[in-house]
Amino acid sequence: MRGHRPQALTVSLRGLLQESKPQHVLRRYGTVSSVSAQSAAPPSIFSNALDANAPRHNWTREEIKEIYDTPLMNLAFAAGTVHRKFHNPASIQMCTLMNIKTGGCSEDCSYCAQSSRYQTGLKATKMVTVDSVLSAARIAKDNGSTRFCMGAAWRDMRGRKTNLRNIKEMVNGVREMGMEVCVTLGMIDLEQAKELKDAGLTAYNHNVDTSREHYPSVISTRTYDERLQTIANVREAGLNVCTGGILGLGEKPSDHIGLIHTVATLPSHPESFPVNTLVPIKGTPMGDNAPSPFDATLRTIATARMVMPRTIIRLAAGRTTLSEEQQVLCFMAGANAVFTGEKMLTTACNGWDEDRVIFEKWGLRPMESFEVEALRELVSSSAPPPIEEKPVTTAAA
Ligand code: SF4
C-alpha cells in the first residue's frame, strides 16, 4: 500500500496544518478563475457607472467613495472600458503651457514657487510681449501641440485693463494659428470672461486644487467659494471650464474623493480635469512633502473617468516623475491629455520628442485641434449622447 495514505490521516494532517499556520501562510493551489467571484463582484453603483451612457451630476460622496475604493485593477479596467465608450482611446491632447508673467504673486498657495511670500529663488518678471507668445505658440504647433495655454502669476484680473488687452491679442493670434487656446489668470469676473470669449478663447483654467475640507490647509488668501465663483463666471460666459487638483498636498484619500465630488456635481462637468502631483519646491511650506504615490494618481484618474465620462482628463504636473509604463497605464485608465514642451510654468516638462517616441510605440496619436468640439457640446448638454466608438488610428506625431 505504498503511496496510499488512509483518508482519515490526510484529513487530520490538513486540520493540524490549518490550526498551526496562519491563514496567509497556507498554500492553496488552483487557477485564478477559482478565486471566489464573490470577492471581486462589483458593487451596484460601480456597475451603473460602468454601464452609463450619459454623465450624471448628482453624485453623492458615498457613491464616489464606493468607486474610488474598488480594487485598483478592477477600477482601472472599468475606467478603461468607459473611456473607450466615450472617447477615442488612441487620441491624446498635447498642450503646451507658457508662463506669460512669472512670480511676484500676492497669494499664499503653499505649493507654489511663484508666491512672493516664499523664498524660492524665482525671479519675478513683467508680462511677456505678444510677439514672444506667438513665436512660442508657433514652435508648439510645429511640434504637434494643438492647445496652447498661458498662465499669469497674480491673484485676479481686477484693474488689469492693459494686461487684458494684451492677453486678448495673444489669444486672438494663437487662435488664428488654428490652435485651441486656454488661459489661467486667477480670479475673473463675468465681464472679463466674456471679453476673453469674444477674443477667441477656448477654455479657462482655474483649479479647485483639493477638497473643500483640505483647502484651508493649502491656501488662506482666497476661499473655495471664490474659486467656484470664477468657475461659474467662466461657464456663464460660454467658455470651457478646465478645473482639477493637485495630489500630494498632505491630503487624505477622502480629499481625492472630495475633489472629484466638487467638480462632478457642478452644473456641467468641466471640459477638462487636470490631475497634478505636487512637484515640491524648496522654500515653500510644502517643499518637503513626501511624494504622492502612483496608485493614488491612477485611482484618481480612473475614478474621475467613471464619474465624468466625457471630460478630458489631463495628466499634468509631476508627469516627469512617472515611467513610460505608468503614463501608459494612466492613458489606459482614462487620461487623454498631457502637457508637453520645454517647460510647464516653472517646472520641468516632458518634451515633444520624448512624447513622440512613446506615442508611436503604444499606438497613440495627438488629438486634433477642436476634435472634441462635439464632445464639449455634449458635455454641457443633458441629452443622451450617441455612443459610437471611433476607429483607432496610429498616425505618428
Ligand atoms: S498658484 Fe497661482 S495664485 Fe497661487 S501663488 Fe501661485 S501664481 Fe499665485
Residues whose N, C-alpha, C, O or C-beta is under 5 A from the ligand:
A	BS01	SF4	C105 E107 D108 C109 C112 Q114 S115 A152 A153 W154
